[in-house]
């Protein structure tokens, strides 16, 4: 028995509408753009920002941006694969952990930025 081509469907399941696949890909690319922005911010903070009064705050701010970028890029890929597989199998989609991860990560970055700029 030969493997079914993506989107061909089976007798039990109709073929996957390509628009859903393209929407899944656009969502993946949006998460990747966000991760690239955070990566650029982390590099810029480390390279361009003058050292703060407190040692390590600039490094913590930079590393938190870069770590969040890595987490988002990895999560975006795994989420894309999960959604694609579930759509092909006709299963319900799961909620994404990327939104709370991004929200918590931005909160941490914001705290580091506030400490760096406000604390004398």
VMD Tcl script that builds the backbone (N, CA, C; Angstrom):
set m [mol new atoms 360]
animate dup $m
set s [atomselect $m all]
$s set {name element resname resid chain x y z} {
  {N N UNK 1 A 0.844 -1.181 0.000}
  {CA C UNK 1 A 0.000 0.000 0.000}
  {C C UNK 1 A 0.889 1.244 0.000}
  {N N UNK 2 A 0.656 2.150 -0.922}
  {CA C UNK 2 A 1.464 3.357 -1.027}
  {C C UNK 2 A 0.959 4.408 -0.053}
  {N N UNK 3 A 1.903 5.274 0.387}
  {CA C UNK 3 A 1.528 6.371 1.277}
  {C C UNK 3 A 0.646 7.350 0.533}
  {N N UNK 4 A -0.300 7.909 1.246}
  {CA C UNK 4 A -1.160 8.943 0.672}
  {C C UNK 4 A -0.388 10.247 0.565}
  {N N UNK 5 A -0.535 10.989 -0.525}
  {CA C UNK 5 A 0.054 12.321 -0.632}
  {C C UNK 5 A -0.655 13.243 0.325}
  {N N UNK 6 A 0.069 14.278 0.777}
  {CA C UNK 6 A -0.530 15.232 1.701}
  {C C UNK 6 A -1.743 15.878 1.039}
  {N N UNK 7 A -2.833 15.893 1.755}
  {CA C UNK 7 A -4.020 16.562 1.254}
  {C C UNK 7 A -4.891 15.691 0.370}
  {N N UNK 8 A -4.508 14.442 0.078}
  {CA C UNK 8 A -5.289 13.593 -0.813}
  {C C UNK 8 A -6.523 13.022 -0.118}
  {N N UNK 9 A -6.437 12.841 1.184}
  {CA C UNK 9 A -7.567 12.295 1.918}
  {C C UNK 9 A -7.636 10.780 1.797}
  {N N UNK 10 A -8.579 10.213 2.499}
  {CA C UNK 10 A -8.822 8.777 2.473}
  {C C UNK 10 A -10.312 8.578 2.271}
  {N N UNK 11 A -10.740 7.332 2.056}
  {CA C UNK 11 A -12.188 7.128 1.922}
  {C C UNK 11 A -12.968 7.587 3.152}
  {N N UNK 12 A -12.340 7.494 4.349}
  {CA C UNK 12 A -13.035 7.898 5.578}
  {C C UNK 12 A -12.961 9.405 5.815}
  {N N UNK 13 A -11.966 10.050 5.222}
  {CA C UNK 13 A -11.713 11.463 5.531}
  {C C UNK 13 A -11.499 12.247 4.227}
  {N N UNK 14 A -12.195 13.373 4.067}
  {CA C UNK 14 A -12.002 14.169 2.848}
  {C C UNK 14 A -10.611 14.813 2.835}
  {N N UNK 15 A -10.140 15.250 1.672}
  {CA C UNK 15 A -8.818 15.882 1.610}
  {C C UNK 15 A -8.776 17.175 2.423}
  {N N UNK 16 A -7.593 17.481 2.929}
  {CA C UNK 16 A -7.382 18.682 3.726}
  {C C UNK 16 A -7.411 19.904 2.814}
  {N N UNK 17 A -8.178 20.899 3.184}
  {CA C UNK 17 A -8.231 22.148 2.424}
  {C C UNK 17 A -6.881 22.843 2.536}
  {N N UNK 18 A -6.257 23.161 1.429}
  {CA C UNK 18 A -4.925 23.760 1.434}
  {C C UNK 18 A -4.892 25.101 2.162}
  {N N UNK 19 A -6.029 25.777 2.245}
  {CA C UNK 19 A -6.051 27.068 2.945}
  {C C UNK 19 A -5.709 26.912 4.422}
  {N N UNK 20 A -6.096 25.791 5.024}
  {CA C UNK 20 A -5.756 25.546 6.426}
  {C C UNK 20 A -4.261 25.319 6.594}
  {N N UNK 21 A -3.680 24.600 5.649}
  {CA C UNK 21 A -2.228 24.381 5.683}
  {C C UNK 21 A -1.493 25.709 5.538}
  {N N UNK 22 A -1.949 26.550 4.620}
  {CA C UNK 22 A -1.294 27.847 4.426}
  {C C UNK 22 A -1.493 28.760 5.633}
  {N N UNK 23 A -2.649 28.703 6.267}
  {CA C UNK 23 A -2.877 29.502 7.475}
  {C C UNK 23 A -1.968 29.028 8.604}
  {N N UNK 24 A -1.779 27.726 8.720}
  {CA C UNK 24 A -0.876 27.180 9.725}
  {C C UNK 24 A 0.547 27.661 9.472}
  {N N UNK 25 A 0.950 27.676 8.205}
  {CA C UNK 25 A 2.286 28.150 7.859}
  {C C UNK 25 A 2.448 29.640 8.156}
  {N N UNK 26 A 1.431 30.442 7.875}
  {CA C UNK 26 A 1.508 31.878 8.180}
  {C C UNK 26 A 1.633 32.118 9.680}
  {N N UNK 27 A 0.922 31.332 10.471}
  {CA C UNK 27 A 1.028 31.453 11.920}
  {C C UNK 27 A 2.437 31.104 12.387}
  {N N UNK 28 A 2.992 30.023 11.832}
  {CA C UNK 28 A 4.366 29.641 12.144}
  {C C UNK 28 A 5.327 30.776 11.810}
  {N N UNK 29 A 5.174 31.363 10.635}
  {CA C UNK 29 A 6.072 32.450 10.225}
  {C C UNK 29 A 5.915 33.686 11.112}
  {N N UNK 30 A 4.718 33.941 11.606}
  {CA C UNK 30 A 4.520 35.076 12.524}
  {C C UNK 30 A 5.276 34.840 13.831}
  {N N UNK 31 A 5.228 33.599 14.341}
  {CA C UNK 31 A 5.985 33.291 15.557}
  {C C UNK 31 A 7.479 33.411 15.305}
  {N N UNK 32 A 7.936 32.990 14.130}
  {CA C UNK 32 A 9.358 33.081 13.802}
  {C C UNK 32 A 9.783 34.548 13.694}
  {N N UNK 33 A 8.947 35.394 13.116}
  {CA C UNK 33 A 9.269 36.835 13.059}
  {C C UNK 33 A 9.387 37.422 14.457}
  {N N UNK 34 A 8.516 37.020 15.348}
  {CA C UNK 34 A 8.592 37.486 16.728}
  {C C UNK 34 A 9.895 37.019 17.374}
  {N N UNK 35 A 10.250 35.759 17.147}
  {CA C UNK 35 A 11.503 35.232 17.701}
  {C C UNK 35 A 12.704 35.983 17.130}
  {N N UNK 36 A 12.693 36.277 15.837}
  {CA C UNK 36 A 13.800 37.027 15.227}
  {C C UNK 36 A 13.896 38.440 15.804}
  {N N UNK 37 A 12.754 39.063 16.060}
  {CA C UNK 37 A 12.761 40.384 16.681}
  {C C UNK 37 A 13.361 40.349 18.076}
  {N N UNK 38 A 13.012 39.338 18.851}
  {CA C UNK 38 A 13.584 39.197 20.191}
  {C C UNK 38 A 15.077 38.901 20.131}
  {N N UNK 39 A 15.487 38.092 19.177}
  {CA C UNK 39 A 16.907 37.802 19.005}
  {C C UNK 39 A 17.672 39.074 18.649}
  {N N UNK 40 A 17.126 39.848 17.726}
  {CA C UNK 40 A 17.765 41.117 17.354}
  {C C UNK 40 A 17.829 42.065 18.550}
  {N N UNK 41 A 16.770 42.101 19.343}
  {CA C UNK 41 A 16.765 42.952 20.529}
  {C C UNK 41 A 17.833 42.520 21.523}
  {N N UNK 42 A 17.962 41.211 21.732}
  {CA C UNK 42 A 18.981 40.710 22.652}
  {C C UNK 42 A 20.386 41.054 22.209}
  {N N UNK 43 A 20.651 40.894 20.920}
  {CA C UNK 43 A 21.974 41.236 20.393}
  {C C UNK 43 A 22.207 42.740 20.477}
  {N N UNK 44 A 21.189 43.531 20.159}
  {CA C UNK 44 A 21.328 44.988 20.206}
  {C C UNK 44 A 21.581 45.479 21.629}
  {N N UNK 45 A 20.867 44.939 22.586}
  {CA C UNK 45 A 21.076 45.344 23.987}
  {C C UNK 45 A 22.501 45.012 24.409}
  {N N UNK 46 A 22.956 43.822 24.061}
  {CA C UNK 46 A 24.297 43.418 24.461}
  {C C UNK 46 A 25.376 44.252 23.774}
  {N N UNK 47 A 25.149 44.601 22.521}
  {CA C UNK 47 A 26.175 45.274 21.727}
  {C C UNK 47 A 26.118 46.792 21.832}
  {N N UNK 48 A 24.943 47.371 21.820}
  {CA C UNK 48 A 24.806 48.815 21.660}
  {C C UNK 48 A 24.500 49.594 22.933}
  {N N UNK 49 A 23.886 48.957 23.903}
  {CA C UNK 49 A 23.478 49.667 25.113}
  {C C UNK 49 A 24.682 49.818 26.042}
  {N N UNK 50 A 24.835 51.009 26.571}
  {CA C UNK 50 A 25.914 51.266 27.520}
  {C C UNK 50 A 25.663 50.464 28.793}
  {N N UNK 51 A 26.724 50.055 29.477}
  {CA C UNK 51 A 26.523 49.298 30.727}
  {C C UNK 51 A 25.698 50.109 31.729}
  {N N UNK 52 A 24.814 49.401 32.434}
  {CA C UNK 52 A 24.008 50.031 33.457}
  {C C UNK 52 A 24.822 50.137 34.740}
  {N N UNK 53 A 24.273 50.859 35.712}
  {CA C UNK 53 A 24.959 51.039 36.993}
  {C C UNK 53 A 25.164 49.717 37.717}
  {N N UNK 54 A 24.225 48.813 37.555}
  {CA C UNK 54 A 24.302 47.526 38.250}
  {C C UNK 54 A 24.872 46.479 37.310}
  {N N UNK 55 A 25.893 45.802 37.783}
  {CA C UNK 55 A 26.552 44.795 36.967}
  {C C UNK 55 A 25.596 43.655 36.638}
  {N N UNK 56 A 25.642 43.191 35.436}
  {CA C UNK 56 A 24.872 42.033 35.035}
  {C C UNK 56 A 23.469 42.313 34.549}
  {N N UNK 57 A 22.943 43.517 34.747}
  {CA C UNK 57 A 21.573 43.786 34.325}
  {C C UNK 57 A 21.479 43.789 32.801}
  {N N UNK 58 A 22.459 44.395 32.134}
  {CA C UNK 58 A 22.451 44.406 30.674}
  {C C UNK 58 A 22.559 42.981 30.143}
  {N N UNK 59 A 23.424 42.183 30.739}
  {CA C UNK 59 A 23.572 40.789 30.304}
  {C C UNK 59 A 22.287 40.011 30.555}
  {N N UNK 60 A 21.647 40.211 31.717}
  {CA C UNK 60 A 20.398 39.508 32.019}
  {C C UNK 60 A 19.295 39.906 31.044}
  {N N UNK 61 A 19.221 41.192 30.712}
  {CA C UNK 61 A 18.227 41.666 29.754}
  {C C UNK 61 A 18.478 41.050 28.384}
  {N N UNK 62 A 19.730 41.057 27.964}
  {CA C UNK 62 A 20.091 40.492 26.667}
  {C C UNK 62 A 19.818 38.990 26.612}
  {N N UNK 63 A 20.252 38.267 27.620}
  {CA C UNK 63 A 20.067 36.815 27.634}
  {C C UNK 63 A 18.601 36.413 27.749}
  {N N UNK 64 A 17.810 37.211 28.465}
  {CA C UNK 64 A 16.388 36.873 28.568}
  {C C UNK 64 A 15.701 37.031 27.207}
  {N N UNK 65 A 16.084 38.048 26.436}
  {CA C UNK 65 A 15.535 38.209 25.083}
  {C C UNK 65 A 15.939 37.037 24.191}
  {N N UNK 66 A 17.207 36.658 24.262}
  {CA C UNK 66 A 17.704 35.572 23.416}
  {C C UNK 66 A 17.092 34.236 23.821}
  {N N UNK 67 A 16.976 33.981 25.114}
  {CA C UNK 67 A 16.359 32.729 25.581}
  {C C UNK 67 A 14.895 32.646 25.164}
  {N N UNK 68 A 14.195 33.770 25.244}
  {CA C UNK 68 A 12.798 33.791 24.820}
  {C C UNK 68 A 12.698 33.548 23.316}
  {N N UNK 69 A 13.636 34.093 22.546}
  {CA C UNK 69 A 13.649 33.863 21.100}
  {C C UNK 69 A 13.839 32.378 20.785}
  {N N UNK 70 A 14.751 31.719 21.494}
  {CA C UNK 70 A 14.984 30.284 21.282}
  {C C UNK 70 A 13.734 29.483 21.642}
  {N N UNK 71 A 13.121 29.828 22.761}
  {CA C UNK 71 A 11.912 29.117 23.185}
  {C C UNK 71 A 10.783 29.284 22.168}
  {N N UNK 72 A 10.610 30.494 21.647}
  {CA C UNK 72 A 9.549 30.727 20.672}
  {C C UNK 72 A 9.820 30.023 19.359}
  {N N UNK 73 A 11.058 30.066 18.885}
  {CA C UNK 73 A 11.376 29.409 17.619}
  {C C UNK 73 A 11.154 27.901 17.728}
  {N N UNK 74 A 11.596 27.315 18.818}
  {CA C UNK 74 A 11.409 25.875 19.024}
  {C C UNK 74 A 9.931 25.538 19.180}
  {N N UNK 75 A 9.236 26.334 19.979}
  {CA C UNK 75 A 7.807 26.109 20.176}
  {C C UNK 75 A 7.003 26.311 18.912}
  {N N UNK 76 A 7.401 27.275 18.077}
  {CA C UNK 76 A 6.689 27.528 16.820}
  {C C UNK 76 A 6.776 26.320 15.904}
  {N N UNK 77 A 7.966 25.719 15.833}
  {CA C UNK 77 A 8.119 24.546 14.967}
  {C C UNK 77 A 7.303 23.369 15.479}
  {N N UNK 78 A 7.399 23.094 16.773}
  {CA C UNK 78 A 6.654 21.954 17.310}
  {C C UNK 78 A 5.145 22.177 17.203}
  {N N UNK 79 A 4.704 23.418 17.390}
  {CA C UNK 79 A 3.273 23.725 17.255}
  {C C UNK 79 A 2.825 23.555 15.810}
  {N N UNK 80 A 3.626 24.030 14.866}
  {CA C UNK 80 A 3.294 23.888 13.450}
  {C C UNK 80 A 3.144 22.412 13.075}
  {N N UNK 81 A 4.117 21.581 13.516}
  {CA C UNK 81 A 4.064 20.152 13.208}
  {C C UNK 81 A 2.837 19.496 13.844}
  {N N UNK 82 A 2.539 19.863 15.084}
  {CA C UNK 82 A 1.396 19.292 15.783}
  {C C UNK 82 A 0.092 19.657 15.081}
  {N N UNK 83 A -0.071 20.926 14.739}
  {CA C UNK 83 A -1.300 21.368 14.075}
  {C C UNK 83 A -1.447 20.699 12.715}
  {N N UNK 84 A -0.368 20.631 11.956}
  {CA C UNK 84 A -0.423 20.001 10.637}
  {C C UNK 84 A -0.832 18.532 10.749}
  {N N UNK 85 A -0.211 17.829 11.682}
  {CA C UNK 85 A -0.555 16.422 11.867}
  {C C UNK 85 A -1.992 16.229 12.305}
  {N N UNK 86 A -2.456 17.062 13.212}
  {CA C UNK 86 A -3.831 16.939 13.696}
  {C C UNK 86 A -4.831 17.260 12.588}
  {N N UNK 87 A -4.534 18.252 11.772}
  {CA C UNK 87 A -5.434 18.568 10.663}
  {C C UNK 87 A -5.495 17.400 9.680}
  {N N UNK 88 A -4.354 16.799 9.380}
  {CA C UNK 88 A -4.320 15.681 8.441}
  {C C UNK 88 A -5.066 14.463 8.980}
  {N N UNK 89 A -5.032 14.272 10.291}
  {CA C UNK 89 A -5.725 13.136 10.903}
  {C C UNK 89 A -7.172 13.460 11.274}
  {N N UNK 90 A -7.583 14.712 11.118}
  {CA C UNK 90 A -8.944 15.102 11.453}
  {C C UNK 90 A -9.205 15.192 12.944}
  {N N UNK 91 A -8.153 15.410 13.730}
  {CA C UNK 91 A -8.290 15.512 15.180}
  {C C UNK 91 A -8.493 16.965 15.598}
  {N N UNK 92 A -9.075 17.180 16.770}
  {CA C UNK 92 A -9.200 18.561 17.264}
  {C C UNK 92 A -7.828 19.141 17.609}
  {N N UNK 93 A -7.717 20.445 17.467}
  {CA C UNK 93 A -6.455 21.128 17.760}
  {C C UNK 93 A -6.329 21.365 19.262}
  {N N UNK 94 A -5.084 21.330 19.741}
  {CA C UNK 94 A -4.808 21.629 21.145}
  {C C UNK 94 A -4.514 23.118 21.292}
  {N N UNK 95 A -4.667 23.607 22.508}
  {CA C UNK 95 A -4.284 24.983 22.782}
  {C C UNK 95 A -2.774 25.108 22.734}
  {N N UNK 96 A -2.306 26.279 22.333}
  {CA C UNK 96 A -0.870 26.517 22.226}
  {C C UNK 96 A -0.326 27.070 23.535}
  {N N UNK 97 A 0.867 26.633 23.900}
  {CA C UNK 97 A 1.555 27.183 25.066}
  {C C UNK 97 A 2.376 28.418 24.695}
  {N N UNK 98 A 2.464 28.725 23.407}
  {CA C UNK 98 A 3.302 29.845 22.980}
  {C C UNK 98 A 2.806 31.189 23.510}
  {N N UNK 99 A 1.504 31.366 23.580}
  {CA C UNK 99 A 0.971 32.652 24.048}
  {C C UNK 99 A 1.342 32.919 25.503}
  {N N UNK 100 A 1.091 31.986 26.446}
  {CA C UNK 100 A 1.511 32.269 27.825}
  {C C UNK 100 A 3.027 32.359 27.985}
  {N N UNK 101 A 3.783 31.578 27.196}
  {CA C UNK 101 A 5.242 31.670 27.262}
  {C C UNK 101 A 5.697 33.057 26.837}
  {N N UNK 102 A 5.144 33.554 25.739}
  {CA C UNK 102 A 5.516 34.887 25.264}
  {C C UNK 102 A 5.113 35.958 26.273}
  {N N UNK 103 A 3.912 35.857 26.824}
  {CA C UNK 103 A 3.458 36.852 27.793}
  {C C UNK 103 A 4.350 36.868 29.038}
  {N N UNK 104 A 4.657 35.701 29.563}
  {CA C UNK 104 A 5.522 35.630 30.745}
  {C C UNK 104 A 6.936 36.105 30.417}
  {N N UNK 105 A 7.432 35.729 29.251}
  {CA C UNK 105 A 8.765 36.156 28.846}
  {C C UNK 105 A 8.882 37.655 28.681}
  {N N UNK 106 A 7.882 38.261 28.066}
  {CA C UNK 106 A 7.893 39.717 27.905}
  {C C UNK 106 A 7.790 40.397 29.265}
  {N N UNK 107 A 7.050 39.809 30.186}
  {CA C UNK 107 A 6.970 40.368 31.538}
  {C C UNK 107 A 8.345 40.347 32.210}
  {N N UNK 108 A 9.074 39.249 32.056}
  {CA C UNK 108 A 10.419 39.152 32.636}
  {C C UNK 108 A 11.350 40.175 32.000}
  {N N UNK 109 A 11.318 40.260 30.686}
  {CA C UNK 109 A 12.164 41.241 29.980}
  {C C UNK 109 A 11.809 42.653 30.435}
  {N N UNK 110 A 10.532 42.934 30.610}
  {CA C UNK 110 A 10.098 44.258 31.049}
  {C C UNK 110 A 10.614 44.583 32.450}
  {N N UNK 111 A 10.603 43.597 33.331}
  {CA C UNK 111 A 11.119 43.821 34.681}
  {C C UNK 111 A 12.607 44.140 34.631}
  {N N UNK 112 A 13.373 43.364 33.842}
  {CA C UNK 112 A 14.802 43.652 33.696}
  {C C UNK 112 A 15.028 45.053 33.130}
  {N N UNK 113 A 14.242 45.431 32.131}
  {CA C UNK 113 A 14.388 46.764 31.535}
  {C C UNK 113 A 14.038 47.853 32.544}
  {N N UNK 114 A 12.995 47.631 33.335}
  {CA C UNK 114 A 12.605 48.620 34.335}
  {C C UNK 114 A 13.690 48.771 35.403}
  {N N UNK 115 A 14.219 47.649 35.852}
  {CA C UNK 115 A 15.294 47.687 36.845}
  {C C UNK 115 A 16.498 48.434 36.283}
  {N N UNK 116 A 16.815 48.169 35.042}
  {CA C UNK 116 A 17.995 48.781 34.435}
  {C C UNK 116 A 17.852 50.284 34.239}
  {N N UNK 117 A 16.661 50.749 33.972}
  {CA C UNK 117 A 16.487 52.168 33.676}
  {C C UNK 117 A 16.074 53.001 34.876}
  {N N UNK 118 A 15.391 52.406 35.859}
  {CA C UNK 118 A 14.846 53.190 36.971}
  {C C UNK 118 A 15.727 53.118 38.216}
  {N N UNK 119 A 16.271 51.967 38.487}
  {CA C UNK 119 A 17.038 51.772 39.708}
  {C C UNK 119 A 18.363 52.517 39.618}
  {N N UNK 120 A 18.628 53.400 40.580}
  {CA C UNK 120 A 19.870 54.215 40.490}
  {C C UNK 120 A 21.135 53.421 40.734}
}
mol reanalyze $m
mol bondsrecalc $m
mol representation Tube
mol addrep $m
